[in-house]
Amino acid sequence: MNPISAIRAASVTIAPPPLAETGLAASGAGFGEYLKASLQSVEDMGKQAKQSAERFLSGEGEELHQVALSAQKAELSFELFLQVRNKVVQAYQEVMRTQI
């Protein structure tokens, strides 16, 4: 029987990295590039969650709590991205209703 392993500290970040870290600020990239980088980050978290679950199911030594953390991070990042998208659409609609 395997001994119980110690619980390691989890570092959870769900917000996309700042522009300075992605290199988009230095290149003068606009909102579209930042949005694309954020979407890629959300997709990567989803892929990591899927791979973590597959490793757990195949018995490759993945811990259940790691699978749950990966899935929760992916879900939260998607929800955050969805809310940001909704706010952007709402702001666009408000600008379009503004009369000059």
Kinemage of the C-alpha trace (Angstrom):
@kinemage 1
@onewidth
@group {chain A} dominant
@subgroup {mainchain}
@vectorlist {calphas} color= white
{ca met a 1} P 0.000 0.000 0.000
{ca asn a 2} L 1.336 3.432 -0.926
{ca pro a 3} L 1.814 6.022 1.815
{ca ile a 4} L -0.308 9.142 1.659
{ca ser a 5} L 1.627 11.959 0.021
{ca ala a 6} L 1.736 15.430 1.524
{ca ile a 7} L -0.559 18.112 0.179
{ca arg a 8} L 1.343 20.683 -1.827
{ca ala a 9} L 0.422 24.339 -2.003
{ca ala a 10} L -1.610 25.171 -5.088
{ca ser a 11} L -1.032 28.365 -6.980
{ca val a 12} L -4.199 29.352 -8.799
{ca thr a 13} L -4.272 32.167 -11.314
{ca ile a 14} L -7.273 32.637 -13.518
{ca ala a 15} L -6.694 36.076 -14.942
{ca pro a 16} L -4.738 36.321 -18.184
{ca pro a 17} L -1.178 37.589 -17.763
{ca pro a 18} L -0.592 41.344 -17.985
{ca leu a 19} L 0.404 42.780 -21.346
{ca ala a 20} L 3.980 43.293 -20.202
{ca glu a 21} L 4.426 39.561 -19.542
{ca thr a 22} L 2.942 38.462 -22.863
{ca gly a 23} L 5.142 40.803 -24.873
{ca leu a 24} L 2.081 42.450 -26.425
{ca ala a 25} L 2.734 45.819 -24.769
{ca ala a 26} L 6.226 46.130 -26.242
{ca ser a 27} L 5.041 45.233 -29.734
{ca gly a 28} L 2.267 47.836 -29.658
{ca ala a 29} L -0.401 45.186 -30.182
{ca gly a 30} L -3.992 46.297 -29.919
{ca phe a 31} L -7.042 44.972 -28.175
{ca gly a 32} L -7.551 42.245 -30.768
{ca glu a 33} L -4.148 40.709 -30.108
{ca tyr a 34} L -4.693 40.844 -26.356
{ca leu a 35} L -8.088 39.201 -26.802
{ca lys a 36} L -6.533 36.491 -28.968
{ca ala a 37} L -3.836 35.828 -26.351
{ca ser a 38} L -6.467 35.631 -23.611
{ca leu a 39} L -8.570 33.200 -25.630
{ca gln a 40} L -5.500 31.054 -26.232
{ca ser a 41} L -4.841 31.034 -22.488
{ca val a 42} L -8.408 29.866 -21.799
{ca glu a 43} L -8.089 27.129 -24.427
{ca asp a 44} L -4.774 25.986 -22.946
{ca met a 45} L -6.334 25.658 -19.493
{ca gly a 46} L -9.125 23.553 -20.970
{ca lys a 47} L -6.607 21.303 -22.710
{ca gln a 48} L -4.605 20.934 -19.489
{ca ala a 49} L -7.760 19.934 -17.595
{ca lys a 50} L -8.611 17.353 -20.251
{ca gln a 51} L -5.089 15.918 -20.242
{ca ser a 52} L -5.084 15.783 -16.436
{ca ala a 53} L -8.362 13.848 -16.413
{ca glu a 54} L -7.072 11.471 -19.086
{ca arg a 55} L -3.891 10.812 -17.068
{ca phe a 56} L -5.987 10.127 -13.963
{ca leu a 57} L -8.306 7.745 -15.795
{ca ser a 58} L -5.428 5.868 -17.390
{ca gly a 59} L -3.730 5.428 -14.000
{ca glu a 60} L -0.592 7.415 -14.789
{ca gly a 61} L -0.257 8.669 -11.221
{ca glu a 62} L -2.309 11.850 -11.491
{ca glu a 63} L -3.896 12.781 -8.165
{ca leu a 64} L -7.647 13.327 -7.944
{ca his a 65} L -7.261 16.744 -6.329
{ca gln a 66} L -5.013 17.857 -9.206
{ca val a 67} L -7.693 16.811 -11.684
{ca ala a 68} L -10.330 18.744 -9.730
{ca leu a 69} L -8.090 21.834 -9.541
{ca ser a 70} L -7.353 21.725 -13.263
{ca ala a 71} L -11.029 21.402 -14.112
{ca gln a 72} L -11.998 24.229 -11.753
{ca lys a 73} L -9.287 26.532 -13.133
{ca ala a 74} L -10.467 25.842 -16.677
{ca glu a 75} L -14.088 26.486 -15.746
{ca leu a 76} L -13.311 29.724 -13.900
{ca ser a 77} L -11.107 31.063 -16.688
{ca phe a 78} L -13.850 30.319 -19.222
{ca glu a 79} L -16.475 32.049 -17.047
{ca leu a 80} L -14.203 35.081 -16.632
{ca phe a 81} L -13.584 35.260 -20.369
{ca leu a 82} L -17.309 34.939 -21.056
{ca gln a 83} L -18.134 37.795 -18.678
{ca val a 84} L -15.472 40.023 -20.244
{ca arg a 85} L -16.910 39.245 -23.677
{ca asn a 86} L -20.395 40.133 -22.465
{ca lys a 87} L -19.153 43.468 -21.097
{ca val a 88} L -17.370 44.269 -24.361
{ca val a 89} L -20.522 43.509 -26.372
{ca gln a 90} L -22.592 45.574 -23.957
{ca ala a 91} L -20.180 48.519 -24.261
{ca tyr a 92} L -20.242 48.265 -28.061
{ca gln a 93} L -24.040 48.282 -28.088
{ca glu a 94} L -24.068 51.318 -25.800
{ca val a 95} L -21.677 53.194 -28.100
{ca met a 96} L -23.814 52.316 -31.112
{ca arg a 97} L -26.921 53.722 -29.367
{ca thr a 98} L -25.178 57.010 -28.615
{ca gln a 99} L -26.454 59.836 -30.769
{ca ile a 100} L -24.071 62.408 -32.111
